[in-house]
Amino acid sequence: MSTLFVIGGESMGSGDAGLGKKILGTFFHTLATLDPKPEAIVFYNAGVRLLAPSSPHLDALRALDDQGIELLACVTCLEFFGLVGEIAAGRVTNMREIVQQMLGAGKVVTL
């Protein structure tokens, strides 16, 4: 069963933003060491900032990308944040593919 992770922000959970950013980084590093891996991770809204060159999690995300996990960035979100052509990992996609990925996944996990 394929798994798709969906990330819509720069932190994990609600509450303290600094803690949320830290545990999201731990999540990415841990995910890179475990099996089975998700087929893809979709980034939308402020989550696309995690794929920017200034992202503190870029090394972990590149490691996931190198392991064959598709990192998909919403083009509308990249346009909104002025990041078109700026992502340092993954690839740009549109809402049509994002919805198709969600519909085709056996399990969708939203963080």
C-alpha positions in Angstrom: 0.0 0.0 0.0 1.5 3.3 -1.1 1.7 6.2 1.4 1.7 9.9 0.6 2.7 12.6 3.1 1.2 16.1 2.8 2.9 19.0 4.4 1.2 22.4 4.5 3.4 24.3 6.9 6.9 24.9 8.2 6.4 23.1 11.5 4.7 20.0 12.9 1.8 20.2 15.2 0.3 23.2 17.0 1.6 25.1 19.9 5.2 26.5 20.0 6.4 27.2 16.5 10.1 26.7 17.4 9.4 23.3 18.8 7.2 22.5 15.7 10.1 23.3 13.4 12.5 21.2 15.4 10.3 18.1 15.5 9.6 18.4 11.8 13.3 18.3 11.2 13.5 15.2 13.4 10.7 13.7 11.5 12.5 14.1 8.1 15.8 12.7 9.5 14.0 9.7 11.0 11.9 9.0 7.9 15.2 8.8 5.9 16.3 5.9 8.2 13.2 3.8 8.2 11.3 1.5 5.9 8.9 1.4 4.3 9.2 4.9 2.8 6.3 7.0 1.4 6.0 7.2 -2.4 5.9 11.0 -2.3 5.7 14.0 0.0 3.5 16.9 -1.2 4.4 20.4 -0.1 1.7 23.2 -0.3 1.0 26.6 1.2 3.9 27.6 3.5 5.3 24.0 3.3 6.9 24.9 0.0 9.4 27.0 1.9 10.9 23.8 3.2 12.3 23.1 -0.3 13.9 26.6 -0.6 17.7 27.0 -0.4 17.4 28.6 3.0 15.5 25.7 4.5 17.0 24.3 7.7 15.8 20.8 6.6 17.2 20.8 3.1 19.8 18.2 3.8 17.3 15.7 5.2 14.9 16.4 2.3 17.6 15.9 -0.3 18.4 12.6 1.4 14.8 11.5 1.0 14.9 12.7 -2.6 18.0 10.7 -3.2 16.2 7.6 -1.9 13.6 7.9 -4.5 10.8 9.7 -2.6 9.2 12.3 -4.8 9.1 15.8 -3.3 6.3 17.7 -5.0 5.9 21.5 -4.6 2.7 23.2 -5.5 3.3 25.7 -8.2 0.5 28.1 -7.1 2.1 28.2 -3.6 5.6 28.8 -5.1 4.2 31.7 -7.1 2.5 33.2 -4.0 5.7 33.1 -2.0 8.0 34.2 -4.9 9.8 30.9 -5.0 9.3 29.8 -8.6 12.6 28.6 -9.9 14.1 28.7 -6.4 13.5 25.3 -4.9 16.6 23.3 -4.1 15.0 19.9 -3.9 12.1 18.1 -5.4 10.1 19.3 -8.4 7.2 21.7 -9.2 3.8 20.3 -9.8 0.2 21.5 -10.0 -3.0 20.8 -8.1 -4.2 18.3 -10.7 -1.2 16.0 -10.0 -1.5 16.6 -6.3 -5.1 15.4 -6.3 -4.2 12.5 -8.5 -1.4 11.5 -6.1 -3.9 11.7 -3.2 -6.5 9.6 -5.0 -4.0 7.0 -6.0 -2.4 6.6 -2.6 -3.4 3.8 -0.3 -2.9 6.1 2.7 -2.6 9.9 2.9 -0.9 11.3 6.0 -1.2 15.1 6.6 1.3 16.7 9.0 
